[in-house]
Amino acid sequence: MKKTPATLVLALAATVVAAGCATLAGSPDPDVVAAEMVKTGFRSQGIAKVERVTQIDETLKACNAADVAGKPLDAATAKRIEEANLKTVKWPSDGKFLGDWKEGEKIAQSGRGMTWTDSAGAANGGNCYNCHQISKEEISFGTIGPSLYNYGKLRGVSDPNAAASKPIVEYTWGKIWNAKAYNACSNMPRSGHMGNLNEQQIRHVMALLLDPASPVNK
Ligand code: HEC
């Protein structure tokens, strides 16, 4: 019989079921099978290295395991992971937390970068609108994360340099640098920690969220 796409799908499904049974019977370890698939299915090209898939740190290991188990991390592990991630946060070298909100808007809008055709050290986008509402003008945004519209205003930041603003300014920097410092298995990328954004870019995005002159706070 000539295989149509539909029967092909059925044939594939049968293979998967058979493979599942084989695993249950105690043969191939799924981790070993997965590692082999990564080895044969991925290759490094340009700046896009296979290590992006294979090098998983303790945070991702623990969060992946919790996902597979279908339950959240226990409180003690979550606390340990958050503390370890907080230690990775690099604070602004000159003590200045805010840059230019107009540049921040461009960075938040852009999801470009880190592909094999990009050159090493090229600036990436922050991809923030993919998950957050930010300014009212942009109506195309994702909702995985909470709305950041009026971010500074809602938190009473009328002068980002005032001592009273310090806790929220520092938290926002830390969150953007390494989101898992405050929520162990956060879905938000660790933009500074993973080298997606540099210090100056984070200053600009900070201004977008916290500068009273930014459209976000109007
Ligand atoms: C893949 C989705 C995703 C992307 C991309 C993303 N975020 Fe988030 N963000 C989240 C989620 C989910 C939360 C809420 C859960 C948490 O705190 O981890 C969050 C929380 C936040 C918070 C804390 C809000 C609060 O009230 O405490 C800030 C600030 C923030 N994001 C800023 C940004 C900025 C700036 C960018 C771009 C550089 C960005 N996010 C990119 C998913 C994302």
Residues whose N, C-alpha, C, O or C-beta is under 5 A from the ligand:
A	BS01	HEC	G126 N127 C128 N130 C131 I144 G145 P146 K175 I176 A179 N183 S186 N187 M188 P189 S191 V205
